[in-house]
Amino acid sequence: MNTIANIALRNLSRQKKRTILLGSAIAFGVMIVTLINGFAGAFSANVAENFSDLMAGHIFISGTEKGPDDKDVSVIRDDRALTSAVAASGAPIRYVTRRSAFSGTLIFEGKKLRTNVDGADLEKETFLRDRLLLKAGSWDAMAEGNALILSEKIARKLNVDVGDNLLVQLQTATGQNNVGEFRLAGISFDTGIFGQMMSYANLAYVNELLGLAPGEYQTMGIMLDGLKHTESAAAGIYDKLSGSVQLFERGAKGSDGAETPFQALIRQQKKESWEGVRYRLFTINEVLSQIKQIVAALDTTAAVILVVLFVIIMVGIANTFSMVMFERIGEIGTMRALGVQRGGVRSMFLFEALFLALGGAVAGIALALVAMGVISLFDFGMDSPAFLIMRNGHLSFFLPPLRAVGNVAIIAVLTLIAVASPAGKAARLTPAEALRTQK
């Protein structure tokens, strides 16, 4: 078998142009697919990390209190049990944040736009300044109590500039209509499709608008040392909380399985009844669980591209090896006359195809890795509309090793299938037939 493999390698080296041409076609297909896989591999992690910075946490705990007439009130009034459970969990915590938020209508000179406003303690959340870059205005202006930061997209739709006063209509935590006034302190760079979600104000003023008392808030955010710790840390915190407070069940889904875990928690809250305050714990992965569908779509696209490219390449490989068989008829006859069995002839062609596939695949992966490295060097800036899918302004890639191995295996199998017919024809030639056949 080693001799047959050596002959196969020699045959490939004898026809360098043909080998390079076929190998290049394989390498190109593998490179394209690997780039898509690499982008998909980093896509969800980048979005999750960037959203974690903007939302100030990997893990979140919110409280829902049963008010008069069985009305739900989103509030955390006393978080001593929460902070104790978080500390006792042993999770690798970087910091803990406290926020309140509302969805309201901004009004300026007759123009209206509904948006979400996050109330944050900006004196403590200094990290937000590094993640949310301002196109106009300054973070220092946020020292004013009713200051507001809007994204470029919202500011453009409302036609407001820094220093303008805007009215806001909203409902308090108990469902009462309320009106407030913001002064625009800054305009952040456009964040693409999520631009209308990124508005920030001071926590104290947002609480005032919501009718919450000083020291109260709606959501505790827990930022960890890294995204990879999210699920294990969430499980540990949930376990510690379960013995001291009322909790909504994690992982519940709708009967049709179509809901995200976060949507299921909201549905569960509306369906169940309780007394006092009940808490729900959720993670950034649950909030962005639909991102996984995008990654799955990218992986499916890569698989389709891989199959389409290699169906085309397989036709070329099959035709090429058919030509090779006729070119080597005399050689095949000599080998058969010297005692090489049909299986040996077949194996020789299959080894050539396998070596060609492996060589092309390895070259394609290597080229893709080089391309990834080069692309990741370009700094698109934190002000890029696509910054949410980047890592610190750079496109990043992650190629799961098993995915790369799987692609190589698919390529090898498809190439062997393409060569199976010519190899079978070559093996069926008798020594006499092969020796008297003229090329």
Buried (B, 14 or more C-beta within 10 A) or exposed (E): EEEBBEBBEEBBEEBEEBBBEBBEBBBBBBBBBBBBBBBBBBBBBBBBBBBBBBBBBBBBBBBBBBEEEEEBBBBBEEBEBBEEBBEBBEBEBEEBBBBBBBEBEBBBEEEEBEBEBBBBBBEBBEBBEEBBBBBBBEBEBBEEEBBBBBBBBBBEBBEBEBEBEBBBBBBBBBEEEBEBEBBBBBBBBBBBEBBBBBBBBBBBBBBBBBBBEEEBBBBBBBBBEEBEBBBEBBBBBBEBBEEBBBBBEBEEBEEEEEBBBBBBBBBBBEEEEEEEBBBBBBBBBBBBBEBEEBBEEBBEBBBEBBBEBBEEBBEBBBEBBBEBBEEBBBBBBBBBEEEBEBEBBBBBBBBBBBBBBBBBBBBBBBBBBEBBEEBBEEEBEBBBBEBBBBBBBBBBBBBEEEBBEBBBEBBBEBBBBBBBEBBBBBBEBEBEEBBEEEE
